[in-house]
Amino acid sequence: MAETPAAPQGERKKIIFSGIQPTGVFTLGNYIGAIRHWGPLQEEYRCIYCVVDLHAITVRQDPAALRRRTLEAYALLMACGLDPEKSILFIQSHNPHHNQCAWALSCSTQFGELSRMTQFKDKAARYADNINAGLFTYPVLMAADILLYQTDLVPVGEDQRQHVELTRDIAGRFNGAFGTTFTMPEALISRSEEGARIMSLQDPTRKMSKSDPNPKGFVSILDEPSVIMKKFRGAVTDSEAQVAYAPGKDGINNLMRIYSVFTGRDLPAIQEEFAGKGYGDFKSAVGEAVVQGLAPIQNRYKELMEDKAYLERCYQEGAQKAMSVSGRTLEKVYKRLGFLHK
Ligand code: TYM
């Protein structure tokens, strides 16, 4: 991320934490808004990345599919450049400290705060027959994920900003009541036009989501080239037929942002490139750029999935490393709360 603050020389390396749900193959939204930034951060920061399977069950999951998707998500993160030698890369349910810390934090979180979370309101509307307590307390578990590692920066897409803000409120309240225990984290969100929020290809007023019931709305990063091309050619746009970034042109704006990410060209340059050309040409060009950009990730993913023993070794070691960090914070939390030593 161009606006990523540089890690100061000579001081302790800042800590980065982020997570992703294994609820389906990652979309272009996940990739552009979050994951593509995670690899480069490994060079300067102490990075901890997590497949958040505990969060995934706030929506009913098929157990066999969840197991498969968790491994796939783990491999996909590696295929996107996360290196288990450079970062701690683990699966959330393998580290019980997250559940333990979440309980402690839930007692420092107000009902009213959780009621205001827009993701809760959206999901409660979408899954009206299963508005479970986990869906409601989801942000508390996310706060535990972040605070257990004394995280400084949380690279996420725009939609997660509110959860990181709540994490800060919870940390501040706990620190105020019991003495400084947690580092105050900050969201790290791409401030450029390109990428903080990638929209559905079928309804560009909604964010692209892997749980969209209409698969034409999202591109998954493992989609075949022909499928990617088809989805972009069918993307919903306006009827002006002018490739220009402007208010109200949500569909075209979204495609321009995607194209910008994959070609490195800025929005005025894209507008110039397609001056006098129709939307058909533009949509095909976006599709081709995405196909090309994703090819190395798709190839690496296939290789990784052929070596399950290696993946298993990586996630087991990842969990051990994660626990050795989070255990120190949890111990401090228990002590501060007044739990009798075992
Ligand atoms: P999740 O799994 O929904 O998404 C993972 C990351 O992808 C970003 N993202 C997007 N960015 C731009 N445009 C989009 N259309 C788009 N869709 C998703 C998200 O902002 C996110 O960064 N609650 C989190 C997972 C989580 C987490 C954490 C994140 C659990 N614990 C601790 C950070 C720190 C979530 O559901 O992400």
Residues whose N, C-alpha, C, O or C-beta is under 5 A from the ligand:
A	BS01	TYM	F17 S18 G19 I20 Q21 G29 N30 G33 A34 V52 M142 D145 I146 P155 V156 G157 E158 D159 Q160 G195 A196 R197 I198 M199 K207 M208
